[in-house]
Amino acid sequence: MEVVFERTGERRYAIEIHHGTSVLRMDPAPGYDPFFPHDLQHLIVEQELQLNDGIFGRIAAGGNASTFHAVAASGKQHKRKAARARRRLKARESKLAGTETSDFALSESATYVVWHDWLVHCDEPALQRQGHAMAATAKSILERLGNADRRRLLATLATVRVRVDGVARQWNALPIGGALTIPWP
């Protein structure tokens, strides 16, 4: 599976997922940030923490994480065929959502903590200030995590930070219309 993050406007981005012969898209995607958009954060965190049942793991398993929409690969898919594909995707997502694991919740919590950690360690004073303003929330999130998840996250934080920094720099350098492709897993 390949996940394509596209800078679609001054403060907008889209995500397109190529999985076998199917294509899923979310446009616009939520949580724009010029350095590190929210769903790009999720992808990196889920990869680095090996969260196979988070947002992108659910999509790899055939779902849509309740936010992505099927796109006709050829652009001229017959209406009935497209409707059947949407129904199958919706049914698969319902089944996957019913078996939600702790990975899904951990992805959200860990993403915030990782974002905070990256901000306070970066070399931009404005981003450091933003990170320091998030400190109380990050601490609260860490305290609410189970002991095993907290240890797991804290043990990988420095490694994840290095990856985040590299990907954030790639994203930040993209012009409008540019894209960044990251394979899953």
C-alpha positions in Angstrom: 0.0 0.0 0.0 1.2 3.5 -0.8 0.1 6.6 0.9 0.4 9.8 -1.0 0.2 13.2 0.8 -0.4 16.0 -1.7 -0.1 19.7 -0.9 -3.3 20.9 -2.7 -3.3 24.6 -1.6 -1.8 27.2 0.6 -3.3 25.6 3.7 -4.7 22.4 2.4 -3.7 18.8 1.7 -5.2 15.6 0.4 -4.3 12.0 1.0 -4.6 9.3 -1.6 -4.1 5.6 -0.8 -3.2 3.1 -3.5 -3.9 -0.4 -2.3 -3.9 -3.1 -5.0 -6.3 -1.9 -7.7 -8.3 0.3 -5.4 -7.7 4.0 -4.7 -9.0 5.9 -1.7 -8.9 9.6 -1.3 -9.6 12.2 1.4 -9.7 15.8 0.1 -9.4 18.0 2.0 -7.7 16.2 4.8 -8.0 17.5 8.4 -5.4 19.0 10.6 -3.3 21.0 8.2 0.1 22.1 9.6 2.8 23.6 7.3 5.5 21.4 8.9 3.7 18.2 9.8 0.0 17.6 8.9 -2.1 15.5 11.3 -2.6 12.4 9.2 1.1 12.4 8.2 1.8 12.3 11.9 -0.5 9.3 12.3 1.2 7.4 9.5 4.7 7.9 10.9 3.6 7.1 14.5 1.8 4.0 13.4 4.7 2.8 11.4 7.3 3.5 14.1 5.2 2.0 16.9 4.1 -0.9 14.6 0.4 -0.2 15.3 -1.1 -2.5 12.7 -4.7 -1.8 13.8 -4.6 2.0 13.7 -5.9 4.2 10.9 -3.6 3.0 8.2 -3.6 -0.6 9.3 -7.4 -0.6 9.1 -7.2 0.8 5.6 -4.6 -1.9 4.7 -7.0 -4.5 6.0 -9.6 -3.2 3.5 -11.4 -0.5 5.4 -11.6 3.3 4.9 -11.1 4.5 8.5 -14.6 6.1 8.1 -13.0 9.1 6.3 -11.6 8.0 2.9 -13.7 7.6 -0.2 -13.2 5.2 -3.1 -12.0 6.7 -6.3 -12.5 5.0 -9.6 -9.1 4.1 -10.8 -10.0 4.6 -14.5 -12.2 7.6 -13.9 -15.0 6.0 -15.9 -16.3 3.3 -13.6 -19.9 2.3 -14.2 -22.4 3.8 -11.7 -23.7 0.4 -10.5 -20.1 -1.0 -10.2 -19.1 2.1 -8.2 -22.1 1.8 -5.9 -21.3 -1.9 -5.2 -17.7 -1.0 -4.4 -18.9 1.7 -2.0 -21.3 -0.7 -0.3 -18.5 -3.3 0.1 -16.1 -0.7 1.5 -18.7 0.5 4.0 -19.5 -3.1 5.1 -15.8 -3.9 5.5 -15.3 -0.7 7.5 -18.2 -1.5 9.8 -16.8 -4.9 10.5 -13.3 -3.6 11.2 -14.7 -0.8 13.4 -16.5 -3.4 15.4 -13.3 -5.1 16.3 -11.4 -2.0 17.2 -8.3 -2.6 19.2 -6.3 -0.4 21.5 -4.0 0.5 18.5 -6.6 2.9 17.2 -6.8 4.9 20.5 -3.0 4.6 21.0 -2.4 6.1 17.6 -4.3 9.2 18.5 -2.6 9.6 21.9 0.9 8.8 20.6 0.5 11.2 17.7 -0.1 14.1 20.0 2.8 13.2 22.3 5.2 12.7 19.3 4.1 16.0 17.8 4.8 17.7 21.1 8.1 16.0 21.5 9.2 17.0 18.0 8.2 20.6 18.5 10.1 21.1 21.7 13.2 19.6 20.2 13.3 21.3 16.9 15.5 24.3 16.1 12.8 26.8 15.3 12.0 29.0 18.3 8.3 29.6 17.2 7.8 25.8 17.0 9.5 25.3 20.3 7.1 27.8 21.9 4.1 25.9 20.3 5.5 22.7 21.8 5.9 24.2 25.2 2.3 25.4 25.1 1.2 21.8 24.5 3.2 20.4 27.4 0.4 20.0 30.0 -1.8 18.2 27.5 1.0 15.9 26.4 1.8 15.1 30.0 -1.9 14.4 30.7 -2.1 12.0 27.7 1.0 10.1 28.8 -0.4 9.8 32.3 -3.7 8.3 31.0 -1.9 5.7 28.9 -1.5 2.2 30.3 2.0 1.4 31.7 2.9 -0.9 28.8 1.9 1.7 26.1 3.5 4.5 28.0 6.8 2.6 28.3 6.6 1.6 24.6 6.0 5.2 23.5 8.7 6.7 25.7 11.3 4.1 24.6 10.8 5.0 21.0 10.4 8.7 21.2 13.9 9.7 20.3 13.9 7.4 17.2 10.5 8.6 16.1 11.6 12.2 16.5 14.4 11.6 14.0 12.0 10.1 11.5 9.4 12.9 12.1 12.1 15.5 11.5 13.1 14.0 8.2 9.6 13.6 6.9 8.5 17.1 8.2 11.4 18.6 6.3 10.4 16.8 3.1 6.8 17.9 3.5 7.7 21.5 4.3 9.8 21.7 1.1 6.9 20.6 -1.2 5.4 23.2 -3.5 1.6 23.4 -4.0 0.8 20.4 -6.2 3.8 18.5 -4.9 3.3 15.1 -3.2 5.1 12.8 -0.8 4.6 9.1 -1.1 5.2 6.8 1.8 4.8 3.0 1.6 2.8 1.1 4.3 4.0 -0.6 6.4 
